[in-house]
């Protein structure tokens, strides 16, 4: 979904009860929601936030990483639209979505950093590759440190 017209059609179609899948070039669930809303002029964004909060069922954002030994693997951030997620989208408080995702792991939600850390702990991905793909570099660096995962950052 690269233009206003396509995004508008997708939202309107979803509002009528149709299942709509779309792709965006974003790396997190929050940036996906923000990109959709930002496609619209400022005077329509409030209305779009309401429409999106009512029709969005989930966002899966992914990055591909090199696997140790060859090949690629996806690290996924998953956000499902629970009541609290819909409220934050409607209120324009998408910056608070990561904390909702983090506290709803049992519901199937997952932050990108957590997915990256899991791949490193399973020795599927090199820590430096995971660090380079992380959006929250300080957060993943701190998580690696508390887990005893060595990260060789050349200053």
C-alpha positions in Angstrom: 0.0 0.0 0.0 2.0 2.9 -1.3 -0.5 5.7 -2.0 -3.4 7.4 -0.3 -6.0 5.9 -2.7 -4.9 2.3 -2.1 -4.8 2.8 1.7 -8.3 4.4 1.6 -9.8 1.6 -0.4 -8.2 -1.0 1.9 -9.7 0.7 5.0 -13.1 1.2 3.5 -13.2 -2.4 2.3 -12.2 -3.7 5.7 -14.9 -1.6 7.3 -17.6 -3.4 5.2 -16.5 -6.7 6.8 -14.1 -8.0 4.1 -10.8 -9.5 4.9 -8.0 -7.3 3.6 -4.3 -8.1 3.6 -1.8 -5.3 2.7 1.9 -4.9 2.8 4.0 -1.9 3.8 7.7 -1.4 3.9 7.9 -0.9 7.7 9.8 -2.8 10.4 7.5 -2.5 13.4 3.8 -2.7 14.1 3.8 0.8 15.4 5.5 2.2 12.3 2.9 0.4 10.2 0.0 2.0 11.9 1.6 5.4 11.9 2.4 5.1 8.1 -1.2 4.2 7.3 -2.5 7.2 9.3 0.1 9.6 8.0 -0.9 8.8 4.4 -4.0 11.0 5.0 -4.2 14.8 5.3 -4.2 16.1 8.9 -7.9 17.0 8.8 -8.9 13.3 8.1 -6.4 11.6 10.4 -8.7 11.5 13.4 -11.5 9.9 11.3 -8.9 7.4 9.9 -7.7 6.5 13.4 -11.3 5.6 14.4 -11.9 3.6 11.3 -8.5 1.8 11.6 -9.1 1.0 15.3 -12.4 -0.6 14.5 -11.3 -2.7 11.5 -7.7 -3.6 12.1 -7.3 -7.1 13.4 -3.5 -7.4 13.5 -0.1 -6.4 12.2 2.8 -8.7 11.5 6.1 -6.9 10.8 9.1 -8.9 9.9 12.8 -8.6 9.1 14.9 -11.2 7.4 18.3 -12.2 8.9 21.1 -14.4 7.8 21.1 -17.7 9.6 24.3 -19.2 11.1 25.3 -21.8 8.6 23.4 -20.3 5.6 19.9 -19.4 4.6 17.6 -16.8 6.0 15.1 -16.6 8.9 12.3 -14.1 9.7 12.1 -12.3 13.0 8.5 -11.1 13.5 6.8 -8.5 15.6 3.1 -9.4 16.1 0.4 -7.0 17.3 -3.2 -8.1 17.6 -5.9 -5.5 17.9 -7.2 -6.1 21.4 -9.4 -3.4 23.1 -6.4 -1.6 24.5 -4.6 -1.5 21.1 -7.7 -0.1 19.4 -8.1 2.6 22.1 -4.5 3.7 21.7 -4.9 3.9 17.9 -8.1 5.8 18.2 -6.6 8.3 20.7 -3.4 8.8 18.6 -1.2 7.3 21.3 0.6 4.7 19.1 3.9 5.4 20.9 2.4 3.4 23.8 1.7 0.3 21.7 5.1 -1.4 22.4 4.2 -1.7 26.1 0.8 -3.2 25.2 2.5 -5.7 22.9 5.1 -6.6 25.6 2.4 -7.2 28.3 0.3 -9.4 26.0 2.7 -12.1 25.1 0.2 -14.8 26.3 -2.3 -13.5 23.7 0.3 -14.1 20.9 1.8 -10.6 20.7 5.6 -10.2 20.3 8.0 -7.3 20.0 10.7 -7.4 17.3 13.5 -7.3 19.9 12.1 -10.3 21.7 12.0 -12.2 18.4 15.6 -11.3 17.7 16.8 -12.2 21.1 15.0 -15.6 20.8 16.8 -16.3 17.5 20.1 -15.4 19.1 19.5 -17.6 22.2 18.6 -20.5 19.9 21.9 -19.9 18.1 20.0 -19.4 14.8 21.3 -15.9 14.3 24.5 -14.1 15.2 24.1 -11.5 17.9 25.6 -8.7 15.7 23.2 -9.5 12.9 20.3 -9.3 15.3 21.6 -6.0 16.7 21.9 -4.5 13.3 18.3 -5.4 12.5 16.9 -4.1 15.8 15.0 -0.9 15.8 15.5 -0.4 19.6 19.3 -0.9 19.7 19.7 0.3 23.3 17.0 -2.1 24.4 18.5 -5.2 22.6 22.0 -4.3 23.8 20.8 -4.2 27.4 18.9 -7.5 27.0 22.0 -9.2 25.6 24.0 -7.9 28.5 21.5 -9.2 31.1 21.5 -12.6 29.3 25.3 -12.8 29.0 25.2 -12.6 25.2 28.4 -11.0 24.0 28.0 -8.3 21.4 31.2 -7.0 19.8 30.5 -3.3 19.0 33.5 -1.7 17.5 33.7 1.9 18.7 
